[in-house]
Amino acid sequence: MDQFSFTEICLHQLKMSGVHEGEKLIVLTQGNERLDYADAFMAAGMRLGAKMYHMRLPPVPPAGAWAVGQTGLAAMPDAVEALKAADMLIDCIFLLFSPEQMAIQASGTRILTAVEPPEILARMLPTKELRERVEFAGELLSKAKVMRITSAHGTDVTYKLNTYPAITEYACTDEPGRWDHWPSGFVFTGGDDDGVDGTIVVAPGDILLPQNIYVRDPIYYTIENGWITDIRGGLDAELVKSYMDGFNDPRGMGMSHVGWGLNQNAKWHRMVPGEFPGGMGMEARSFYGNVMFSTGPNNELGGPNDTACHLDIPMRNCSLFLDDEPMVLNGDIAVKEMKHTVIS
């Protein structure tokens, strides 16, 4: 994608995020990464009359394992204060789960994370329709007391929902203190700390993130009182266990967020080796009708677990019920107001 086209899609994004004349926006990058993102956002914001700034952090050595919540800002309190003074932060390094992001949001700064390849950003532009469907799903989720997930492969797990809020992601942010991720298109919450029980069977074709691979043989999770007590299966199960053991943190066995995808423009098949374009797999998290469960930290929801050990696992062909009412049935959205409307 040329820089002119990149600027145009960033302009669409900033309009959807309510950017207007006089607002103060900061684009955050690190080292030599995503400098073209900063250029595109800066040009787009200036066209809207916003006061644009680029904060570029020094490079850091490769982290190895995906350690969420650990950022270069931790040693830069002055930089954090500057970001807290902005109306909007465009995060091109990935601050999610970090104490620094939580402090910036608490100040009223709204945050948009954008780290996926430009081609995916263009194909998964935020739309009014997507926002309406995701917000409708969020309203239903916020009222529910019990979530149950089942599948023909043997998944049968129950989440008690009395503690944490429903979070909506629709790829833009126009409200003070709100965070979103471009691209996205899903809704999620967390079960009570001791309120998740049952079995999850991750089936062939489901996706392991951050490994960015399809599962080849089933992984069997046993969950009791909000904690994973057993992981069994073949090679993929061993891979997951080895990855989690590498953090040397038993809190990685906690249950994190859970929800379902609503973006019809996200593709399940894009994780095929040689086709995955890079980024963090947001397309896999968002594809229409997936049910995603996660393990590890729940501090994003306000919970006490801030472990750096985190996996997201989008699953196909599952059914998800809220208080016995179907939201997703065998991998398809079951509620009319959440369905994508095909215009002929």
Residue, then its C-alpha position, 0 to 999 in steps of 0.5 A: m500500500d502506498q503512503f497516500s492510500f495509507t493516509e486515506i484509511c487513517l483519515h477514515q479511522l480518525k473520523m470514526s474516532g471523532v477526531h476534530e480540530g484542536e484535539k491533541l493526538i500523539v502517535l507512539t512508536q518504538g525504534n524503527e518500527r511502524l514509522d510509516y504508520a506515524d507518518a500516515f496518522m500525522a498527515a491524516g490528523m493534520r487534515l482534520g485540524a488536530k494538533m499532532y505529535h510523534m513520540r518515538l521510544p528507543p528500541v528494545p532488544p527482542a523479548g522472546a516470549w510474548a510478555v504482555g503488559q511489559t513496555g519501555l514506558a515503565a522506565m519513562p514516567d515523564a513520557v507517561e505524563a505527556l501521553k496522559a495530557a493527550d486527547m487521543l493516543i495512537d499506540c503503535i507498539f502495543l501497551l495493552f495489559s500494562p500499568e502505563q496504559m491503565a494510567i493513561q486511560a484513567s486520565g481520560t485519554r482515549i487509546l487506539t492500538a494499530v499494529e496490524p499490517p496496512e492491508i488488514l487495516a484497510r480490509m477491516l476498516p471500522t464501520k457504523e454497522l459493525r459498531e452497532r452490532v458489537e454494542f448490541a452484543g455488549e448490552l446482552l453480555s453485560k446483563a448475563k449471569v452465566m455463559r455456557i460454551t459447548s461444541a461437538h468436540g466435547t467442550d462444555v464449560t460454564y463461566k459465572l458472570n458476576t464480577y467483570p464488565a462487558i468490553t466491546e471492540y469495534a476498531c475505533t474510539d471516540e469516548p474519553g478513557r476508552w481503548d480499542h484495537w484496529p482492526s477488531g470486531f468482538v465482545f468479551t468479559g471474564g468469568d468470576d475468579d473462582g467461577v469457571d468450570g468444565t472442559i474445553v476441547v480446542a479442535p483441529g483448525d482452531i488457532l493458538l495465539p501468539q503462536n499464530i498456528y492452527v491446532r492439528d490435534p485436540i487439546y483438552y483443558t480441564i478447568e476448576n474454580g477458575w483455574i486450569t488443572d490439566i492440559r492433555g493431548g498430543l504435540d499441540a498440547e505439549l507446545v502450549k504447556s512448554y510455552m506456559d512453563g517458560f514464564n515460570d508463573p503459575r498464574g498463567m493457568g488462570m482463566s482470562h477473557v472470553g467472548w465471540g467475534l462479529n467481524q464479517n471481513a475477518k478471515w479465518h484462513r489467513m493464518v496459513p503458513g506463507e500467507f500470514p501477513g504479520g501483526m498480532g493476529m487480530e483478524a483471527r480474534s475477530f472472525y465472524g462466529n468464533v468463540m475465543f477463550s483466553t488464559g492468564p491475565n485479567n487485569e485488563l478487566g480490573g482483575p488481580n492477575d497481571t501475569a505476562c503469560h497469555l494465550d488467546i484461542p479462537m475456536r470454530n463451530c462452537s455454541l455460546f449461550l447467555d443465561d441459556e439463550p443462544m448467541v452463537l450456534n455451531g459457529d454462526i451468529a444466532v441473534k438477528e441484531m448481531k447478524h451481518t446484513v448482506i446488501s444485494 
